[in-house]
Structures are given as C-alpha cells and as structure tokens.
Amino acid sequence: MTPTHDRDERTPRRKGRIVLAPEAAGRLPGGPPRTEDQKLLRRTERPAFLDSDPWRALRILAEFVEGFDALAAIGPAVTVFGSARTAEGEPTYELARAIGRGLARAGFAVITGGGPGVMEAANRGCREGGGLSIGLNIELPHEQRLNPYVDLGIEFRYFFARKTMFVKYADAFVILPGGFGTLDELFEALTLIQTHRIRHFPVVLVGRSYWAGLLDWLRETLLAAGAISPGDLDLYVVVDDAEAAVRAVVDGVAAARAEAAGS
C-alpha cells in the first residue's frame, strides 16, 4: 500500500497558477479563503466577485470576443469621429451625412461611436447610401443610446475594448470637428501609425478652419521643439468637403493596399 502523507501546514496553498503561503492567508482582506465550493454556493445580496478584478477581466475578454465576432466579416470600413453635440441641420451634421453617404457608395461600411451628432449623421448618410451602418456605443454616466440609423450595434463598458474595434476594423479614419473624445481618437491613431504599431492608413481631417490652430501648434511648437519629426506631419491630410474626404479615403486605401501587396 502506498503510504499517505498528511499535508504540511507550512506547505503553500496552490490555486491554479496562484500559490499562497498559509501564514499569509489571514492577512488577506476578508480573512482566510474558504473552499471553492463554499465560495461558489454561498449566497449574498450582491456577490463580491462581481466587483473583483478577475471577474472584470472576464467581462473585458467577453467584450473583445463579442466585438471580434460581430465585426469580423464587415468588409472594408471607415471609422468616422466627431462631436456628439452637433445638431441636425448644422453644416457639420450635413457634411458628416454626405461623407457617410459617399463612403457607402464607394463600397465602405461606416463605423461610428453610435451616438448622436456627427456619429448619427455619418450613420444616417451611410444607410442612405446603401452601406452597412455600424455603431459602437459606450456606457457613460449620462445615458447614450444608439442612434436610430445604426444597422449593427455593439454596447461596450470599456473604452479600450471599443477603441480596439475602431482601429482593427477600419481602413481609414475620418475626423470631423469634435471635442476631447475626437482629439483622443485622432492622436491615438497618429501615435499608433507613428510608432508602427499599426499599418499606415489614411487619417483625414475635415474642416481646415476648425483644425488650423491645432495643426499650426503641431508645426510651430512640437516640430520646432524636436518633439515630432517632419514626416509626422504627413500622417494626415486635411480637406474641406465631403467629396474630397471620400476621395482621400479611396486613394489612400488603394495606396496602402498596393504598398502592402508589394512588401
């Protein structure tokens, strides 16, 4: 008979890939851990694990899986950014609507943040142009619902999961006038391209007068200080109208595909 050995009380307790020394168990918040069955079957008003980092990691993973699954087969697409505060009938709203329509007619799906303003206008134009209109909504302290022109919508809790979808499934970015969120997406795209973390795809800024001050600052302050290189100013193009924006996307995507095919 094979002899049995009592467990040494000093032996570290293993939980999967985690090892915990017995003397440390009592120092953990909440006291020594129970057995896994006890923790699973114990009922509480709101299980504490719902607010734990491991459970949060599973929710994050689920967002990536659902996003990848929903968007994997959408085909060529362009992500359009701009202010949620732009009202229907304003020039920028109509401009975004015309861009969405033009992109759809050029064979692109249109991806937006799914909310109101410029996002709604671009989704609306895409639907009018016969394209696939996609909205990636985000949970905010004030409720933001998907606009009524979204054909395929996904709800996200986490900004970084949503950002990944914007970049992964886009062949180009079109940036209309907007606020902090728009600037965030713009500079994230430029940073990823500059650092070669993603392929160089078209980044099209729409509205010369709106972006002039920012672009002057990039050139006169950042470039002058050596914080960026002269070539970094070529990572984007600036246009004023919908036709030019669509043309910049079509030409830029074609050039990027030709470069990829030759490499």
N, C-alpha and C positions, 0 to 999 in steps of 0.2 A: 504494500500500500504506500502510495506517495504521501510523505509527511506533509501536514498542513502547518502553515506559519501564521501566527497572529500578526495583524498589521501593526507595525511600529508606529506608536502615536506621534513620533517625530518625522514620519515619512510625509513628504509634501503631498498634498491632495491634488490630483490631476482632474481637470475638467476639459476634455478635448485638448486643445493646444495651450490651455492655461494651467499653470502649476501654482498652487497656493500653499505656503508653509502653514501648518496647523496653528502655530503661535500667533500668526498674523490674522487669522480668521476673526478673532474677537475684536480686532482693531478696525475692521471694516464698518462703514456706516450700516446700521441695522442689525449688527451682531453677526454671529456665525451663520454661514449659509445652511439652509435646510436641504433635504434631499431634493432632487429634481422633481420627483413625483409630488412631494408635498407642495413645492412651489407652483407646480402646474395646476393642481387640483384645488388649491386654496382660493376661496372667493373673496373679493374685495369690492368696495364701491367702484373704484376705478383702478384696475391693475397697474401697479407701479411700472411694470415693464413697458407699458405703452409710451412712457416718457423717458425711457432709457436709451442710451446711445446705441447699444446693439440692435434694439428694435428699430430705432431711427435709421440705422444703416440698411435694414431690410426694406424700409419704406423708400429710401433713396434708390436702392437697387431696383425695386419694383417700378419706380418712375423711369429709370433708364430702359428697362426691359419693355415696358409698355410703349415708350416713345419710339424705340428702335423697331418694335413690331408694327406699329401703326404707320411709320413713315418710310419703311424700307423700300417700298415699291412705288413711291410717288413720282419717280422720274425727275427730269430737270426741274429745278425750282429756284426761286429768288426770294430772299428774305427782305422784307420792307419794314423800315423803322420810322418812327416819327411820333409827334406829340399825341397823347390821348385827349388833350384839351381842345383840339381843333374841331370847330363846329361845322356841321353840314352847311354847305353854301359858301364857306370861306374859300378863298383862292387855293390855299394849300390842300384843303379837302378835295376840291375838284381836280387838282393836279395829281394827288395820290390816286384818285379814282381812275384818271386817264392812264396813269402809269400801270396800275393793276390790269386794266383792260388791254393795254398794249402788250404787256408781258404774257398774258394769257394767249393772245392771238399769235405771239411769237413762239408758242409751244411750252411755256413755263407755268408750273404751279406757282402760287404766291403764298408765302408763309409770313404771318404777322404774329404779334403778341395776342391777337384775338379780341382786343378791347375796342373802345370807341375811338373817335378822332381819325387820325391818319390811318390807323390799323383798320378800322371799319371801312374807310374809303377805299383802301387798296384791296381788301377782300371783296368789296362790292363791285369794283371795277373788274376784278378777276372773274367773278361769276358772270358779269355781263359779257365778258369776252369769251365765255365758254371754257374757262380753265378750272382747275381744282383749287379751291379756296381753303386755306389751312390756317387755323388759329391755335396758338399755344398759350393758353391763359395761365395766369399765376394767382395764387391765393394771396390776397392783400388784406390789411386791417380794414379797409373800406372795400366792400364787395365790388368786384369787377366781373361782370358776366360776359360770356362770349357774345360777340355782336351777331346780328341775325343773318349775316352774309357768309358765315363760315360753313363749309361743307364737311370738313373733317376737323374736329376739335379735340384737344387734349388738355386736361387740367393738371397743373403742377403745383406742388408745395414748395419746391426748392429751386431757387434762381439758377444755380449752377447746372442742374439737370436740364432745365429749359434752355439755357444758353448753349449747351452742347448740341441740342437739336437744331437750334438756329444755324449753327455753323456747319454741323455734319452734313445736313441735307440741302445746303444752299450752294448754288453755282455762282452766286453773286449777292452782294448786299446793295440795297438802295436806301440811302439815308435822307429823309426829308426833315424839315425843321422840327426840332423837339427839344426836350429838356435834359435833365440829368440821366434818365434811363437811355435816351437816344445817344448821348455822348458816351455812356458806359459801353454800349454795344459797338459804337464806332471805334473807340480806342482799343477795345478788346480785339476786334478784328484786325486792326492795324498792327497791334503788338504780336498777334499770332502769325501774321504774314511776315513781319519784320524779323522775327526770331526763327522763321522757317518751321514753325510747329504745324502749320497747315500750308497747303499749296497756295500760290498767289492767285487769288480770284478777284474779279472786278469789285471795287468799292466805289460806288457812285454817289456823290453828294449832290443834292438837288436844291438850287437856290443860291446863286452866287452872292447876293447881297446879305443873305442870312449868315452864311458861313465865312464871309470875308474877314471879319475881325479875328476869328479863331485861326484861320489859315495864315493871316499876317503874323499872328503871335507865334505860330509854329516856325515860320521862316525867320522872323526878326529876333525872336528870343531863344527858342530851343536850338535852332540851327546855328545861330550866332554864338551860342554858348558851347557848342560842340556836343549837346545832349542827344542830337539825332544826326544822321548823315544826309548829305544832299539827295541821295537816291530814295530816302524815306519819303520825300515829298512827291515821289512818283507812284506811291502806293494807292493813290486815289485819283479820281477825276471829278471835275465839277461841271455841272450842266444847269440849264435853267428851265427846260421844258420837258414834257413827257416824251415826245418823240426822240429827243436827244438822249434821255435817260435809257429808254428801251434800246436804242441803237448802241449806246455804250455797253450795255449788258450783253447784247447779242455778239458784238465784235469782240468784247473782252473774253467771253466764254469760248468763242471759236478759237481765239489765240491761245488761251490756256489749254484747250484740248489738243491743239496742234503741237504745243510745246511738250505736253505730257506724252503724246504719241511718239515724239522724236527722242525722248530721253530713255 
